[in-house]
């Protein structure tokens, strides 16, 4: 049994890992980093199947490229399959709008949809004498860890969260011989969730009380739905715009993937939906606008930021802003690239850590309770910080493009 990372070993994003046994191969995740244009992993060779942990583009974004070349099945939960298809289609449209060549065509997206082979949590399948089991990962609805039982037992986590959010519960450690685990938040801790929600809502109160309006850029998958749930029962006029609406409807059609589907349904009923340009104008007069994209690299958020660019208003960021994105530009320079022009932003900008990843100490606890013989740290740009705290374990920090025996 051996592995090779095509991307996302020593960095956050564009994850792809080959798993090989007896010269046969499967692929675990195959994503892109949604910059302009996207950054993609090394080309994947022909594989017999792809195991997809979840729908975020840095894990799923290149699935249509793989299925076009090998016609292989993609094993994933129903929520992951449905959302991945929506995001792949959206990324292709963004490429057309931004004027760069997408790595796949609309027909490739449709072809990939036909090849999803749905799994439920706890389901076990066989591949080349290896049992493959789908395990609950937290993170976002439908996210999966994969356990592979062959000569040794290997767990590939994808992205995980161990703390509950309003939308989804946290995962639990899994006993295994080899643990291939994300390290996105190595060296960083998260604030306590309940206190963070309180701080966020206090800032909303402050901005509205001074006569301003709040723009909340939020990822379409998971984050925008959770923010909407936070705003429920506040009494504010909340508008919901962008792709997050479509994702929310999809989740409500699959309530088994949600912690409290009734709470999301109630939050959706309280919010006002932007359905057309005239709604978008009305939203400018509301109290709060929850809209995509979370890193401000497209979507309605840029129109709102441009039209509401005054000191009374506020842009409340709800997640990490990757280097090279418009969100990082906003954090570092208080400016946004809008239609090719660098626009200074006069609105207040505050960043909140509503991460759906395990923090440093949570990762350490997860690893220690899983008690593996070997820990493989991936999907992180500060893996060394995590490795230094794993003194009782053998730790591997793989590079991209190299085979490693397990």
MOTA-V240954 format. One record per run of one state. SS is the DSSP state (@ for helix, = for strand, . for the rest). FROM is the first residue (numbers start at 1). TO is the last residue. If there is no record, write none. Layout:
SS/FROM/TO ; SS/FROM/TO
This chain:
./1/1 ; =/2/7 ; ./8/15 ; =/16/21 ; ./22/23 ; =/24/30 ; ./31/31 ; =/32/33 ; ./34/38 ; =/39/40 ; ./41/48 ; =/49/51 ; ./52/56 ; @/57/60 ; ./61/62 ; @/63/70 ; ./71/72 ; =/73/76 ; ./77/77 ; @/78/98 ; ./99/105 ; @/106/114 ; ./115/115 ; =/116/118 ; ./119/123 ; =/124/127 ; ./128/129 ; =/130/136 ; ./137/143 ; =/144/149 ; ./150/152 ; =/153/156 ; ./157/177 ; =/178/182 ; ./183/184 ; =/185/185 ; ./186/192 ; @/193/209 ; ./210/213 ; =/214/217 ; ./218/222 ; @/223/231 ; ./232/237 ; =/238/241 ; ./242/243 ; @/244/252 ; ./253/254 ; @/255/257 ; ./258/260 ; @/261/270 ; ./271/271 ; =/272/273 ; ./274/276 ; @/277/283 ; ./284/287 ; =/288/291 ; ./292/300 ; @/301/307 ; ./308/313 ; =/314/317 ; ./318/325 ; @/326/333 ; ./334/334 ; =/335/338 ; ./339/340 ; =/341/344 ; ./345/347 ; =/348/351 ; ./352/358 ; =/359/359 ; @/360/370 ; ./371/373 ; =/374/378 ; ./379/382 ; @/383/388 ; ./389/393 ; =/394/396 ; ./397/399 ; =/400/400 ; ./401/402 ; =/403/405 ; ./406/406
